[in-house]
Amino acid sequence: MKEKINLMELAGKYSDEDKARELLENLRWPEGPICPHCESNEAYKLTPKSGSKTRKGLYKCKKCRKQFTVTVNTIFEGSHIPINKWLIAIHLFCSSKKGISAHQIHRMLGITYKSAWFMFHRIRYAIKQTSLNEKMKGIIEADETYVGGKGKGKRGRGSEKKTPVFSLVQRDGKVKSQPVKNVTGKNLKSIIKENVDKNSVIMTDDFRSYAGLKKDYADHKVINHSKKEYVKGDVHTNTAENYFSLLKRGINGTFHHVSKHHLHRYCNEFDFRYNNRKVDDGMRTAILISKIGGKRLTYN
């Protein structure tokens, strides 16, 4: 799909449901339709005839003989929201650096708040990260932050009302973030081991949970935050701190409140935009749409 996707195009040229569906087909199947049932590329489009009940956008597989549309086995399946509104929502999701709230989408697209909320969670589900296919290499910053409501007593690591979020940030590369139940050395080191190549250099602050990493990796360099030390040559965790500033500004300024139950989905969202920060909004939208297949999230 060489045509650039922008909001004006989606709102104008693709406001028609048939054209929006054709755009989705081109984005999802750039090499032609693929059957979601048997993954065969031998499928053909059924042409609605006068008086027939064949709906537009219906395909039939020559191999398994089953019918399907572009929304089958995707996050769109079972949704009554028109495809053109889905595409606009995805573009806004991809182009809003600090996120966009379901309340805003519900007002802009003229759908209910419940529908907008569920729509965005389907999108976040499409881009969820599991273990990385290829482990992070190079200089990796490991750091944790604390997200949640204000409470009396200690801040940060000592706060009872906040949820820790642990991030691994590759210098000039990708990030992988996730909420964690605790920040013990055993827990944090297991996540690092799962996602970071042993030939990498790990950068952390002087939090005791990171002690002992040097024996398992090429090197472990520490910046002493407890001594008000934040940069020492190339030793720092500022890349991770910059990512956390985006995450927190989004959660505090856009969403205002995020439950522990859904926090991992918001981490997926901010990771996705960060990991695709070097492309434009249209390409980011196309990348997200390429991930919608094989994923279905029910409201329950």
Backbone as CSV, one residue per row, in Angstrom:
resi,resn,N_x,N_y,N_z,CA_x,CA_y,CA_z,C_x,C_y,C_z
1,MET,0.858,-1.194,0.000,0.000,0.000,0.000,0.889,1.237,0.000
2,LYS,1.075,1.838,-1.173,1.979,2.977,-1.298,1.300,4.297,-0.957
3,GLU,-0.024,4.303,-1.000,-0.746,5.545,-0.727,-0.642,5.913,0.747
4,LYS,-0.302,7.172,1.022,-0.170,7.624,2.398,-1.546,7.731,3.045
5,ILE,-1.605,7.321,4.297,-2.859,7.402,5.039,-2.794,8.602,5.959
6,ASN,-3.719,9.523,5.807,-3.807,10.631,6.753,-5.264,10.817,7.151
7,LEU,-5.478,11.618,8.177,-6.812,11.756,8.755,-7.801,12.358,7.764
8,MET,-7.363,13.316,6.954,-8.253,13.945,5.980,-8.716,12.939,4.927
9,GLU,-7.800,12.061,4.488,-8.157,11.024,3.522,-9.184,10.068,4.112
10,LEU,-8.962,9.665,5.362,-9.871,8.726,6.008,-11.247,9.341,6.219
11,ALA,-11.267,10.620,6.608,-12.538,11.288,6.874,-13.284,11.641,5.589
12,GLY,-12.545,11.844,4.498,-13.179,12.227,3.238,-13.320,11.084,2.262
13,LYS,-12.221,10.700,1.660,-12.230,9.688,0.600,-12.751,8.343,1.082
14,TYR,-12.432,7.973,2.329,-12.812,6.651,2.827,-13.959,6.698,3.831
15,SER,-14.752,7.748,3.787,-15.925,7.818,4.661,-16.996,6.831,4.212
16,ASP,-16.966,6.476,2.925,-17.885,5.470,2.397,-17.472,4.091,2.909
17,GLU,-18.429,3.303,3.386,-18.127,2.002,3.992,-17.442,1.047,3.017
18,ASP,-17.882,1.042,1.752,-17.289,0.138,0.761,-15.826,0.496,0.485
19,LYS,-15.544,1.802,0.359,-14.167,2.230,0.110,-13.271,1.967,1.319
20,ALA,-13.844,2.139,2.517,-13.079,1.873,3.735,-12.737,0.386,3.828
21,ARG,-13.685,-0.466,3.451,-13.427,-1.907,3.477,-12.348,-2.282,2.455
22,GLU,-12.381,-1.666,1.285,-11.365,-1.933,0.263,-9.978,-1.498,0.743
23,LEU,-9.921,-0.354,1.451,-8.649,0.102,2.006,-8.131,-0.903,3.027
24,LEU,-9.017,-1.393,3.883,-8.627,-2.378,4.890,-8.137,-3.664,4.228
25,GLU,-8.784,-4.071,3.152,-8.354,-5.262,2.411,-6.951,-5.078,1.841
26,ASN,-6.683,-3.891,1.290,-5.357,-3.608,0.723,-4.273,-3.569,1.792
27,LEU,-4.629,-3.065,2.973,-3.662,-2.986,4.055,-3.406,-4.345,4.697
28,ARG,-4.465,-5.120,4.858,-4.320,-6.430,5.500,-3.788,-7.486,4.534
29,TRP,-4.194,-7.406,3.264,-3.801,-8.398,2.260,-3.097,-7.714,1.085
30,PRO,-1.920,-7.183,1.259,-1.235,-6.484,0.156,-0.917,-7.393,-1.030
31,GLU,-0.829,-8.700,-0.795,-0.538,-9.657,-1.864,-1.783,-10.409,-2.321
32,GLY,-2.965,-9.982,-1.873,-4.203,-10.673,-2.237,-4.831,-11.345,-1.024
33,PRO,-6.119,-11.686,-1.096,-6.836,-12.251,0.050,-6.261,-13.579,0.534
34,ILE,-6.255,-13.753,1.850,-5.807,-14.995,2.481,-6.937,-15.513,3.366
35,CYS,-7.286,-16.769,3.194,-8.384,-17.363,3.962,-8.009,-17.438,5.437
36,PRO,-8.833,-16.872,6.339,-8.522,-16.925,7.771,-8.767,-18.308,8.382
37,HIS,-9.449,-19.174,7.631,-9.768,-20.510,8.135,-8.644,-21.509,7.871
38,CYS,-8.069,-21.493,6.654,-7.022,-22.459,6.306,-5.729,-21.792,5.823
39,GLU,-5.719,-20.442,5.802,-4.554,-19.637,5.395,-4.144,-19.859,3.936
40,SER,-5.085,-20.302,3.116,-4.819,-20.464,1.684,-4.956,-19.112,0.986
41,ASN,-4.131,-18.907,-0.059,-4.251,-17.673,-0.843,-5.086,-17.889,-2.104
42,GLU,-5.771,-19.032,-2.153,-6.645,-19.344,-3.284,-8.085,-18.990,-2.926
43,ALA,-8.381,-17.719,-2.991,-9.728,-17.247,-2.672,-10.184,-16.272,-3.741
44,TYR,-11.483,-16.174,-3.905,-12.030,-15.259,-4.899,-13.201,-14.486,-4.293
45,LYS,-13.436,-13.319,-4.876,-14.476,-12.444,-4.357,-15.818,-12.789,-4.979
46,LEU,-16.844,-12.870,-4.144,-18.198,-13.138,-4.626,-18.841,-11.825,-5.032
47,THR,-19.390,-11.787,-6.227,-20.029,-10.570,-6.738,-21.518,-10.608,-6.450
48,PRO,-22.022,-9.650,-5.673,-23.468,-9.630,-5.377,-24.286,-9.428,-6.658
49,LYS,-25.278,-10.274,-6.836,-26.171,-10.149,-7.990,-27.480,-9.523,-7.565
50,SER,-28.183,-8.998,-8.531,-29.455,-8.327,-8.243,-30.422,-9.304,-7.584
51,GLY,-30.896,-8.927,-6.410,-31.860,-9.758,-5.693,-31.232,-10.814,-4.810
52,SER,-29.896,-10.994,-4.872,-29.244,-12.014,-4.041,-28.966,-11.472,-2.642
53,LYS,-28.711,-12.379,-1.714,-28.413,-11.990,-0.331,-26.913,-11.917,-0.061
54,THR,-26.118,-12.073,-1.122,-24.663,-12.000,-0.960,-24.241,-10.583,-0.579
55,ARG,-23.596,-10.457,0.545,-23.213,-9.117,1.002,-21.891,-8.700,0.367
56,LYS,-21.670,-7.401,0.353,-20.449,-6.864,-0.249,-19.225,-7.263,0.581
57,GLY,-18.103,-7.451,-0.112,-16.859,-7.776,0.573,-16.724,-9.232,0.975
58,LEU,-17.582,-10.111,0.432,-17.555,-11.523,0.796,-16.636,-12.303,-0.144
59,TYR,-15.785,-13.144,0.451,-14.857,-13.985,-0.309,-15.169,-15.457,-0.044
60,LYS,-14.705,-16.311,-0.965,-14.843,-17.757,-0.776,-13.519,-18.433,-1.091
61,CYS,-13.116,-19.343,-0.211,-11.846,-20.048,-0.382,-12.029,-21.257,-1.300
62,LYS,-11.157,-21.395,-2.281,-11.227,-22.536,-3.199,-10.800,-23.834,-2.516
63,LYS,-9.990,-23.708,-1.476,-9.446,-24.900,-0.818,-10.408,-25.481,0.214
64,CYS,-10.820,-24.680,1.191,-11.698,-25.191,2.257,-13.166,-24.894,2.002
65,ARG,-13.445,-24.086,0.963,-14.815,-23.751,0.518,-15.580,-22.906,1.537
66,LYS,-14.897,-22.304,2.476,-15.573,-21.461,3.461,-15.578,-20.010,3.008
67,GLN,-16.588,-19.276,3.463,-16.706,-17.861,3.123,-16.127,-17.003,4.255
68,PHE,-15.684,-15.807,3.884,-15.110,-14.908,4.880,-15.081,-13.482,4.340
69,THR,-14.897,-12.546,5.240,-14.673,-11.138,4.878,-13.355,-10.709,5.515
70,VAL,-12.941,-9.502,5.246,-11.664,-8.998,5.761,-11.672,-8.856,7.281
71,THR,-12.850,-8.812,7.911,-12.914,-8.632,9.365,-12.920,-9.951,10.141
72,VAL,-13.071,-11.077,9.441,-13.119,-12.372,10.130,-11.772,-12.677,10.778
73,ASN,-11.849,-13.155,12.027,-10.651,-13.507,12.800,-9.728,-12.308,13.022
74,THR,-10.344,-11.156,13.259,-9.595,-9.939,13.580,-10.256,-9.261,14.773
75,ILE,-9.660,-8.170,15.228,-10.254,-7.404,16.332,-11.562,-6.742,15.915
76,PHE,-11.845,-6.669,14.589,-13.076,-6.050,14.102,-14.266,-7.010,14.132
77,GLU,-13.990,-8.305,14.230,-15.062,-9.294,14.088,-16.127,-9.121,15.171
78,GLY,-17.373,-9.143,14.744,-18.489,-9.009,15.672,-18.802,-7.577,16.053
79,SER,-18.046,-6.616,15.538,-18.282,-5.214,15.870,-19.325,-4.613,14.926
80,HIS,-20.221,-3.820,15.497,-21.244,-3.137,14.685,-20.796,-1.727,14.292
81,ILE,-19.604,-1.339,14.707,-19.067,-0.022,14.349,-18.552,-0.078,12.912
82,PRO,-18.927,0.869,12.047,-18.474,0.870,10.647,-16.960,0.876,10.530
83,ILE,-16.444,0.255,9.473,-15.001,0.131,9.275,-14.331,1.498,9.178
84,ASN,-15.006,2.467,8.523,-14.377,3.786,8.378,-14.140,4.446,9.746
85,LYS,-15.026,4.206,10.709,-14.822,4.751,12.055,-13.697,4.004,12.778
86,TRP,-13.593,2.720,12.534,-12.480,1.948,13.088,-11.147,2.508,12.586
87,LEU,-11.061,2.770,11.284,-9.810,3.255,10.698,-9.424,4.631,11.241
88,ILE,-10.423,5.507,11.422,-10.146,6.827,11.998,-9.645,6.686,13.431
89,ALA,-10.298,5.792,14.203,-9.885,5.572,15.594,-8.454,5.046,15.668
90,ILE,-8.106,4.113,14.776,-6.753,3.552,14.765,-5.727,4.628,14.406
91,HIS,-6.073,5.479,13.431,-5.146,6.552,13.042,-4.926,7.530,14.203
92,LEU,-5.996,7.900,14.897,-5.864,8.801,16.042,-5.052,8.144,17.158
93,PHE,-5.272,6.874,17.361,-4.524,6.095,18.348,-3.032,6.127,18.040
94,CYS,-2.695,5.971,16.762,-1.291,5.907,16.343,-0.622,7.272,16.302
95,SER,-1.386,8.320,16.096,-0.800,9.649,15.911,-0.797,10.506,17.174
96,SER,-1.454,10.045,18.241,-1.516,10.817,19.488,-0.393,10.381,20.406
97,LYS,0.636,11.205,20.520,1.864,10.833,21.236,1.600,10.443,22.679
98,LYS,0.668,11.122,23.325,0.365,10.828,24.724,-0.966,10.108,24.882
99,GLY,-1.457,9.521,23.784,-2.703,8.762,23.835,-3.920,9.646,23.627
100,ILE,-5.033,8.998,23.382,-6.304,9.706,23.228,-7.359,8.930,24.005
101,SER,-8.181,9.626,24.745,-9.115,8.959,25.649,-10.340,8.426,24.917
102,ALA,-10.974,7.431,25.515,-12.210,6.878,24.958,-13.319,7.928,24.958
103,HIS,-13.301,8.837,25.937,-14.293,9.922,25.965,-14.160,10.807,24.731
104,GLN,-12.907,11.088,24.331,-12.669,11.914,23.160,-13.155,11.212,21.893
105,ILE,-12.867,9.926,21.763,-13.298,9.154,20.594,-14.820,9.041,20.542
106,HIS,-15.429,8.843,21.678,-16.896,8.740,21.732,-17.552,10.035,21.252
107,ARG,-16.946,11.177,21.559,-17.497,12.451,21.098,-17.200,12.686,19.610
108,MET,-15.994,12.337,19.170,-15.586,12.619,17.794,-16.278,11.722,16.776
109,LEU,-16.475,10.453,17.122,-17.041,9.497,16.165,-18.533,9.279,16.338
110,GLY,-19.112,9.851,17.389,-20.546,9.702,17.581,-20.948,8.290,17.965
111,ILE,-20.117,7.630,18.779,-20.451,6.302,19.287,-20.523,6.387,20.806
112,THR,-21.045,5.346,21.448,-21.173,5.384,22.898,-19.799,5.298,23.557
113,TYR,-19.713,5.757,24.790,-18.443,5.666,25.521,-18.034,4.210,25.704
114,LYS,-19.008,3.350,25.999,-18.716,1.922,26.185,-18.099,1.325,24.925
115,SER,-18.655,1.696,23.753,-18.123,1.190,22.480,-16.710,1.708,22.236
116,ALA,-16.483,2.996,22.531,-15.158,3.594,22.326,-14.129,2.959,23.247
117,TRP,-14.518,2.717,24.499,-13.617,2.097,25.474,-13.227,0.693,25.023
118,PHE,-14.237,-0.094,24.606,-13.976,-1.458,24.161,-13.168,-1.471,22.861
119,MET,-13.453,-0.517,21.979,-12.724,-0.404,20.714,-11.232,-0.218,20.968
120,PHE,-10.887,0.686,21.874,-9.478,0.958,22.153,-8.788,-0.229,22.821
121,HIS,-9.531,-0.953,23.663,-8.919,-2.128,24.280,-8.695,-3.233,23.244
122,ARG,-9.536,-3.315,22.246,-9.297,-4.268,21.152,-8.023,-3.882,20.395
123,ILE,-7.851,-2.590,20.164,-6.659,-2.123,19.455,-5.407,-2.422,20.289
124,ARG,-5.471,-2.157,21.587,-4.320,-2.448,22.453,-4.008,-3.941,22.482
125,TYR,-5.058,-4.751,22.411,-4.857,-6.200,22.401,-4.126,-6.644,21.135
126,ALA,-4.408,-5.980,20.023,-3.779,-6.334,18.746,-2.271,-6.126,18.783
127,ILE,-1.805,-5.161,19.576,-0.376,-4.830,19.575,0.337,-5.316,20.827
128,LYS,-0.304,-6.197,21.574,0.314,-6.640,22.826,1.639,-7.336,22.546
129,GLN,2.573,-7.143,23.454,3.891,-7.758,23.346,3.976,-8.975,24.261
130,THR,4.553,-10.042,23.742,4.889,-11.192,24.575,6.412,-11.187,24.700
131,SER,7.006,-12.331,24.850,8.469,-12.370,24.858,8.974,-11.985,23.473
132,LEU,10.041,-11.230,23.422,10.568,-10.766,22.144,11.110,-11.935,21.332
133,ASN,10.818,-11.942,20.012,11.318,-12.999,19.137,12.842,-12.992,19.087
134,GLU,13.386,-11.779,19.096,14.845,-11.622,19.099,15.210,-10.774,20.301
135,LYS,16.104,-11.291,21.117,16.445,-10.591,22.355,17.135,-9.258,22.072
136,MET,16.942,-8.317,22.995,17.569,-7.008,22.876,19.084,-7.128,22.962
137,LYS,19.782,-6.334,22.155,21.237,-6.356,22.135,21.785,-4.932,22.252
138,GLY,23.037,-4.829,22.608,23.677,-3.512,22.690,23.647,-2.983,24.105
139,ILE,23.387,-1.684,24.243,23.274,-1.056,25.557,21.801,-1.020,25.944
140,ILE,21.476,-1.674,27.046,20.091,-1.788,27.498,19.940,-1.110,28.850
141,GLU,19.052,-0.148,28.926,18.749,0.505,30.198,17.579,-0.214,30.863
142,ALA,17.740,-0.580,32.105,16.686,-1.235,32.885,16.298,-0.312,34.035
143,ASP,15.016,-0.031,34.143,14.573,0.887,35.198,13.114,0.614,35.509
144,GLU,12.677,1.115,36.645,11.277,0.930,37.037,10.693,2.271,37.464
145,THR,9.380,2.398,37.288,8.668,3.589,37.731,7.398,3.139,38.429
146,TYR,6.660,4.089,38.977,5.493,3.740,39.783,4.291,4.559,39.323
147,VAL,3.211,3.849,38.995,2.026,4.464,38.411,0.835,4.240,39.330
148,GLY,0.028,5.275,39.531,-1.171,5.086,40.338,-1.554,6.335,41.103
149,GLY,-2.512,6.164,41.989,-3.052,7.280,42.743,-2.130,7.757,43.841
150,LYS,-2.395,8.963,44.290,-1.594,9.543,45.366,-2.042,8.972,46.705
151,GLY,-1.086,8.804,47.578,-1.404,8.301,48.904,-0.492,8.905,49.945
152,LYS,-0.869,8.782,51.186,-0.043,9.308,52.268,1.175,8.414,52.466
153,GLY,2.196,8.986,53.049,3.387,8.197,53.340,4.429,8.323,52.258
154,LYS,5.182,7.247,52.053,6.316,7.253,51.147,5.887,7.378,49.695
155,ARG,6.778,7.954,48.895,6.574,8.048,47.461,7.335,6.929,46.775
156,GLY,7.073,6.745,45.482,7.856,5.797,44.684,7.801,4.389,45.204
157,ARG,8.974,3.799,45.463,9.055,2.397,45.851,8.328,2.101,47.155
158,GLY,8.121,3.107,47.980,7.467,2.857,49.262,5.960,3.078,49.242
159,SER,5.403,3.506,48.111,3.979,3.813,48.058,3.150,2.550,47.910
160,GLU,2.116,2.426,48.724,1.254,1.247,48.679,0.215,1.331,47.560
161,LYS,-0.117,2.537,47.111,-1.194,2.697,46.135,-0.710,2.707,44.694
162,LYS,0.575,2.601,44.484,1.116,2.659,43.125,1.538,1.269,42.646
163,THR,1.471,1.085,41.324,1.869,-0.179,40.702,3.201,0.011,40.000
164,PRO,4.187,-0.834,40.267,5.472,-0.700,39.575,5.382,-1.142,38.117
165,VAL,6.019,-0.382,37.241,6.144,-0.728,35.825,7.636,-0.832,35.530
166,PHE,8.033,-1.969,34.983,9.442,-2.219,34.692,9.671,-2.141,33.185
167,SER,10.698,-1.405,32.771,10.982,-1.227,31.343,12.425,-1.562,31.013
168,LEU,12.580,-2.151,29.840,13.895,-2.385,29.243,13.952,-1.543,27.987
169,VAL,14.917,-0.618,27.923,14.998,0.297,26.786,16.347,0.118,26.102
170,GLN,16.295,-0.195,24.816,17.507,-0.337,24.016,17.909,1.042,23.505
171,ARG,19.127,1.450,23.733,19.570,2.774,23.274,19.358,2.882,21.760
172,ASP,18.630,3.909,21.342,18.294,4.141,19.935,17.533,2.955,19.339
173,GLY,16.809,2.231,20.196,16.072,1.057,19.729,14.699,0.966,20.356
174,LYS,14.329,-0.248,20.745,12.971,-0.510,21.209,12.874,-0.548,22.723
175,VAL,11.615,-0.565,23.182,11.335,-0.651,24.608,10.361,-1.804,24.839
176,LYS,10.473,-2.432,25.976,9.494,-3.435,26.407,9.150,-3.142,27.856
177,SER,7.873,-2.874,28.098,7.422,-2.486,29.441,6.334,-3.430,29.930
178,GLN,6.265,-3.579,31.238,5.201,-4.384,31.822,5.031,-4.061,33.293
179,PRO,3.793,-4.110,33.796,3.590,-3.970,35.237,4.138,-5.212,35.932
180,VAL,4.672,-5.031,37.127,5.177,-6.163,37.904,4.585,-6.116,39.313
181,LYS,4.428,-7.293,39.907,3.856,-7.357,41.251,4.812,-6.799,42.291
182,ASN,6.094,-7.046,42.071,7.096,-6.540,43.006,8.394,-6.280,42.262
183,VAL,9.314,-5.592,42.909,10.581,-5.232,42.266,11.750,-5.940,42.949
184,THR,11.537,-7.199,43.285,12.614,-7.984,43.870,13.645,-8.311,42.802
185,GLY,14.861,-8.616,43.243,15.913,-8.961,42.305,15.558,-10.176,41.473
186,LYS,14.949,-11.174,42.094,14.571,-12.397,41.381,13.606,-12.094,40.251
187,ASN,12.629,-11.252,40.517,11.610,-10.931,39.515,12.182,-10.107,38.365
188,LEU,12.893,-9.041,38.691,13.434,-8.156,37.656,14.506,-8.857,36.823
189,LYS,15.347,-9.640,37.464,16.410,-10.339,36.734,15.854,-11.405,35.793
190,SER,14.742,-12.030,36.185,14.136,-13.043,35.311,13.587,-12.397,34.046
191,ILE,13.037,-11.176,34.162,12.527,-10.459,32.988,13.684,-10.041,32.086
192,ILE,14.771,-9.568,32.704,15.959,-9.183,31.926,16.514,-10.405,31.190
193,LYS,16.617,-11.513,31.876,17.150,-12.738,31.268,16.307,-13.199,30.093
194,GLU,14.993,-13.043,30.207,14.073,-13.488,29.165,14.165,-12.632,27.908
195,ASN,14.542,-11.361,28.065,14.457,-10.419,26.948,15.771,-9.814,26.474
196,VAL,16.854,-10.009,27.211,18.114,-9.342,26.868,19.201,-10.367,26.556
197,ASP,19.912,-10.153,25.458,21.022,-11.012,25.046,22.170,-10.903,26.058
198,LYS,22.810,-12.023,26.350,23.847,-12.044,27.384,25.090,-11.239,27.012
199,ASN,25.250,-10.890,25.724,26.397,-10.093,25.294,26.143,-8.590,25.390
200,SER,25.029,-8.220,25.970,24.657,-6.805,26.083,25.258,-6.164,27.326
201,VAL,25.288,-4.829,27.301,25.718,-4.044,28.463,24.464,-3.495,29.133
202,ILE,24.305,-3.765,30.423,23.127,-3.325,31.166,23.448,-2.053,31.930
203,MET,22.573,-1.071,31.800,22.701,0.186,32.557,21.541,0.263,33.554
204,THR,21.847,0.472,34.828,20.806,0.620,35.843,21.213,1.695,36.846
205,ASP,20.277,2.017,37.746,20.661,2.839,38.881,21.185,1.913,39.978
206,ASP,21.373,2.437,41.173,21.997,1.655,42.238,20.994,0.898,43.104
207,PHE,19.789,0.699,42.621,18.786,-0.086,43.347,19.331,-1.501,43.565
208,ARG,19.222,-1.998,44.788,19.883,-3.256,45.156,19.367,-4.469,44.368
209,SER,18.167,-4.395,43.815,17.630,-5.537,43.057,18.426,-5.829,41.798
210,TYR,19.215,-4.845,41.331,20.008,-5.045,40.112,21.417,-5.579,40.406
211,ALA,21.745,-5.731,41.660,23.090,-6.186,42.021,23.346,-7.597,41.476
212,GLY,24.546,-7.820,40.962,24.933,-9.146,40.493,24.700,-9.396,39.020
213,LEU,24.251,-8.402,38.282,23.989,-8.599,36.849,25.277,-8.764,36.041
214,LYS,26.371,-8.233,36.541,27.613,-8.224,35.765,28.096,-9.628,35.406
215,LYS,27.828,-10.603,36.261,28.326,-11.954,36.000,27.567,-12.661,34.863
216,ASP,26.398,-12.148,34.521,25.581,-12.792,33.478,25.596,-12.053,32.143
217,TYR,26.173,-10.839,32.105,26.158,-10.032,30.885,27.558,-9.471,30.601
218,ALA,27.717,-8.894,29.421,29.030,-8.359,29.026,29.534,-7.343,30.045
219,ASP,28.608,-6.533,30.560,28.976,-5.566,31.591,27.707,-5.042,32.244
220,HIS,27.850,-4.547,33.441,26.742,-3.905,34.159,27.266,-2.607,34.741
221,LYS,26.788,-1.486,34.201,27.240,-0.184,34.658,26.137,0.472,35.489
222,VAL,26.569,1.100,36.579,25.612,1.625,37.557,25.797,3.127,37.724
223,ILE,24.667,3.846,37.726,24.676,5.272,38.029,24.083,5.449,39.427
224,ASN,24.761,6.171,40.306,24.352,6.271,41.711,23.348,7.406,41.942
225,HIS,22.099,7.103,41.731,21.060,8.105,41.965,20.987,8.511,43.437
226,SER,21.307,7.582,44.330,21.232,7.888,45.762,22.247,8.956,46.163
227,LYS,23.268,9.136,45.332,24.275,10.171,45.583,24.096,11.375,44.646
228,LYS,22.874,11.498,44.109,22.526,12.606,43.213,23.372,12.591,41.935
229,GLU,23.760,11.414,41.519,24.549,11.254,40.298,23.609,10.753,39.195
230,TYR,23.537,11.471,38.065,22.566,11.117,37.023,23.207,10.819,35.670
231,VAL,24.377,11.370,35.407,25.093,11.080,34.163,26.583,10.996,34.465
232,LYS,27.216,9.927,33.991,28.660,9.774,34.144,29.198,9.204,32.832
233,GLY,29.592,10.114,31.915,29.978,9.673,30.576,28.780,9.121,29.834
234,ASP,28.872,7.857,29.399,27.731,7.231,28.713,26.874,6.414,29.675
235,VAL,27.188,6.510,30.976,26.430,5.741,31.969,25.276,6.593,32.497
236,HIS,24.068,6.166,32.184,22.855,6.846,32.658,21.634,5.996,32.307
237,THR,20.519,6.364,32.876,19.247,5.708,32.536,18.255,6.750,32.017
238,ASN,18.788,7.785,31.388,17.942,8.887,30.925,16.997,8.491,29.796
239,THR,17.393,7.520,28.968,16.507,7.072,27.894,15.251,6.446,28.482
240,ALA,15.444,5.626,29.515,14.295,5.023,30.198,13.456,6.079,30.896
241,GLU,14.123,7.062,31.507,13.394,8.139,32.191,12.553,8.943,31.197
242,ASN,13.099,9.178,30.000,12.340,9.906,28.973,11.097,9.127,28.553
243,TYR,11.253,7.810,28.426,10.088,6.985,28.088,9.046,7.059,29.203
244,PHE,9.493,6.986,30.457,8.564,7.049,31.588,7.813,8.381,31.629
245,SER,8.477,9.454,31.197,7.802,10.753,31.193,6.638,10.748,30.219
246,LEU,6.798,10.095,29.056,5.690,9.968,28.099,4.560,9.132,28.677
247,LEU,4.934,7.997,29.273,3.937,7.093,29.857,3.128,7.797,30.941
248,LYS,3.809,8.493,31.835,3.118,9.130,32.958,2.286,10.335,32.517
249,ARG,2.809,11.107,31.560,2.036,12.252,31.068,0.764,11.775,30.380
250,GLY,0.870,10.649,29.688,-0.313,10.094,29.041,-1.329,9.604,30.045
251,ILE,-0.858,8.838,31.028,-1.778,8.278,32.021,-2.382,9.377,32.894
252,ASN,-1.552,10.325,33.342,-2.052,11.381,34.222,-2.838,12.453,33.473
253,GLY,-2.361,12.818,32.270,-2.983,13.930,31.555,-4.090,13.554,30.600
254,THR,-4.031,12.326,30.033,-5.038,11.921,29.049,-6.078,10.979,29.650
255,PHE,-5.602,9.955,30.345,-6.526,8.946,30.863,-6.944,9.211,32.307
256,HIS,-6.118,9.955,33.042,-6.398,10.367,34.423,-6.387,9.213,35.421
257,HIS,-6.953,8.085,35.042,-6.948,6.931,35.937,-6.878,5.660,35.109
258,VAL,-5.993,4.756,35.499,-5.856,3.459,34.830,-5.843,2.383,35.905
259,SER,-6.713,1.404,35.785,-6.773,0.342,36.790,-5.605,-0.618,36.615
260,LYS,-5.235,-1.283,37.700,-4.167,-2.275,37.649,-4.505,-3.384,36.653
261,HIS,-5.779,-3.705,36.549,-6.225,-4.798,35.681,-5.907,-4.532,34.213
262,HIS,-5.932,-3.263,33.809,-5.728,-2.918,32.396,-4.394,-2.215,32.137
263,LEU,-3.583,-2.021,33.164,-2.345,-1.254,33.001,-1.426,-1.849,31.943
264,HIS,-1.372,-3.179,31.856,-0.484,-3.810,30.862,-0.883,-3.439,29.440
265,ARG,-2.180,-3.193,29.202,-2.637,-2.811,27.856,-2.147,-1.398,27.511
266,TYR,-2.128,-0.504,28.492,-1.641,0.852,28.251,-0.119,0.840,28.036
267,CYS,0.571,-0.061,28.719,2.008,-0.217,28.462,2.242,-0.669,27.026
268,ASN,1.407,-1.604,26.531,1.492,-2.032,25.133,1.333,-0.848,24.188
269,GLU,0.375,0.018,24.504,0.090,1.177,23.649,1.293,2.114,23.548
270,PHE,1.858,2.483,24.687,2.980,3.421,24.672,4.236,2.772,24.105
271,ASP,4.409,1.473,24.347,5.536,0.752,23.736,5.425,0.774,22.218
272,PHE,4.224,0.519,21.703,4.028,0.458,20.254,4.390,1.780,19.592
273,ARG,3.889,2.876,20.137,4.192,4.175,19.527,5.682,4.501,19.641
274,TYR,6.290,4.170,20.763,7.724,4.430,20.938,8.541,3.587,19.959
275,ASN,8.183,2.326,19.822,8.943,1.421,18.959,8.793,1.751,17.472
276,ASN,7.754,2.506,17.142,7.528,2.906,15.751,7.593,4.425,15.596
277,ARG,8.402,5.066,16.431,8.494,6.526,16.456,9.205,7.094,15.237
278,LYS,9.962,6.281,14.511,10.757,6.783,13.393,10.001,6.765,12.069
279,VAL,8.733,6.341,12.084,7.917,6.370,10.862,6.780,7.367,11.056
280,ASP,6.132,7.755,9.948,5.050,8.732,10.066,3.763,8.069,10.546
281,ASP,2.755,8.900,10.815,1.500,8.394,11.380,0.810,7.392,10.459
282,GLY,0.878,7.641,9.155,0.237,6.739,8.200,0.879,5.364,8.201
283,MET,2.203,5.321,8.204,2.905,4.043,8.236,2.658,3.329,9.563
284,ARG,2.615,4.097,10.660,2.332,3.503,11.970,0.944,2.868,11.973
285,THR,-0.015,3.530,11.321,-1.364,2.985,11.203,-1.354,1.684,10.415
286,ALA,-0.613,1.665,9.310,-0.525,0.462,8.477,0.135,-0.687,9.247
287,ILE,1.154,-0.364,10.052,1.826,-1.392,10.850,0.857,-1.990,11.859
288,LEU,0.061,-1.138,12.497,-0.901,-1.645,13.477,-1.940,-2.541,12.802
289,ILE,-2.448,-2.113,11.650,-3.466,-2.907,10.951,-2.904,-4.266,10.536
290,SER,-1.605,-4.334,10.257,-0.998,-5.618,9.891,-0.996,-6.600,11.055
291,LYS,-1.273,-6.112,12.280,-1.241,-6.961,13.465,-2.620,-7.414,13.938
292,ILE,-3.681,-7.038,13.211,-5.036,-7.304,13.710,-5.485,-8.737,13.517
293,GLY,-4.825,-9.488,12.642,-5.269,-10.840,12.319,-5.018,-11.831,13.441
294,GLY,-5.933,-12.800,13.559,-5.766,-13.878,14.528,-5.994,-13.462,15.964
295,LYS,-6.620,-12.298,16.188,-6.823,-11.813,17.541,-8.275,-11.393,17.730
296,ARG,-8.875,-11.884,18.787,-10.265,-11.558,19.070,-10.390,-11.335,20.569
297,LEU,-10.914,-10.219,20.956,-11.079,-9.876,22.370,-12.559,-9.657,22.634
298,THR,-13.143,-10.447,23.537,-14.541,-10.249,23.876,-14.652,-9.258,25.022
299,TYR,-15.828,-8.674,25.207,-16.010,-7.648,26.238,-15.778,-8.245,27.623
300,ASN,-16.253,-9.473,27.848,-16.077,-10.107,29.157,-14.616,-10.361,29.464
